[in-house]
Amino acid sequence: MDPEFKNRLEKKRRKVQDTFEFEGCKVGRGTYGHVYKAKMKSSGKEYALKLIEGSGISMSACREIALLREVHHPNVISLQGVFLTHTNRKVWLLFDFAEHDLWHIIKYHRSKAGDKAISLDSKMVKSLLKQILEGIHYLHANWILHRDLKPANILVMGEGPERGRVKIADMGFARHYWSPLKPLAELDPVVVTSWYRAPELLLGARHYTKAIDIWAIGCIFAELLTSEPIFHCRQEDFKTSNPYHRDQLERIFMVMGYPHEKDWEDIKKTPNYAKLASDFRKISTYTNCSLAKYMDKFKIKQDSKEFILLQKCLTIDPNKRISSEQAIDDAYFREEPLPTEDVFDHKTIPYPKREFLNEDDNEDKGDKHKNKKMEATTTHNVNMDNMIHNRSHQQQRMNNAYSAKRALPTNPVANYQRQQATHMAVTANKGNYSSANKNNKMFNDCKKMKGYAK
């Protein structure tokens, strides 16, 4: 490309730094990158800017962008724009800014009285759950699995026109599931943060369904009712190819009891059933364990409407688990107090605003108090060393792969295709790609940028 033309083109490109102020305003991390609180210079309006990790547009980023451009629902986060920084090949996603999320809200209630949790207001719990279900029902109706539902990914809007509205965020793991014969587990054997991972995932189910999202919602519902994660255990530091997690299964059984064939008819068909039977030979340990006994400790009675709905969401057999549509129509939501669109019910918002993090800091959204009880400090330090080493190794592999691709001989046609794809991606945020055809075109353009076009 002619250097003079390249310089003129660079000056015309819309740059994220010229449009927004976000220096030193890091507020957290998503599935694939950092999140900043940004202010538009021209209007002063606040947004969330998500910086995708790595160099260039990865296939996961393409998938997230394509899905976000398709979905439009009040309870699902809305993608406002895409920016590409050509000097360092960075990708930025622009969203509406949400001042709160369920992780911070639950933490606020948990820490107010030290070790003793103070429950959220019952009306607020009902309003939060209703909007979560509305958002996930929309995704499921459009053949999309979220696959990473947890409190940190459930945003709540602060003061403004959408005050108190729930937004399901972080679609980095989301997938279409319109092909029932194609096993999703081949793409990603391990999905969903372990505390919110359904038992069929832990046992290696290949054709998992939208029931995995309902289980995660059940876990969130229980956490809203008790201010404690219901299935907390020692968490693995990294995503591995093996979905089996003995400690997580044991925690589920300690709360729910051990599942027998009458509870889950297809349990023996799961790939890791032999491992389960080997690890849990003394099932009498869990004879007296049940969800009713666990929730009774938090004064949630088993004849209450909230317990009945919770039990339907946490049914061990995915085929018997309630759907989002059925859950929305449950008697729990027709019982006083009725849910409200503003989950704060027009009251003063007691929760603090998001704090800014240092650029080198990662927001810890685990339970430090629980983790200290479950793991020794030395083990934690070893895990942190492993994390640093693995992240460095992964980045080096990405850099090597990119360098190798750059070294390969190319032909003029392929170069032209890549240049066209780059230009279209840069100007994507100026248009409104609302149709499915344009989404597919954008997805294909992203693939060209990665060098998959021939």
Secondary structure, 3 states (H helix, E strand, C coil): CCHHHHHHHHHHCCCHHHHEECCCCEEEECCCEEEEEEEECCCCCEEEEEEECCCCCCHHHHHHHHHHHHCCCCCECCEEEEEEECCCCEEEEEEECCCEEHHHHHHHHHHCCCCCCCCCCHHHHHHHHHHHHHHHHHHHHCCEECCCCCHHHEEECCCCCCCCCEEECCCCCCEECCCCCCCHHHCCCCCCCHHHCCHHHHCCCCCCCCHHHHHHHHHHHHHHHHCCCCCCCCCCCCCCCCCCCHHHHHHHHHHHCCCCCCCCCCHHHCCCHHHHHHHCCCHHHHCCCCHHHHHHCCCCCCCCHHHHHHHHHCCCCCCCCCCHHHHHCCHHHHCCCCCCCCCCCCCCCCCCCCCCECCCCCCCCCCHHHHHHHCCHHHHHHHHHHHHHHHHHHHHHHHHHHHHHHHCCCCHHHHHHHHHHHHHHHHHHHCCCCCHHHHHHHHHHHHHHCCCCC
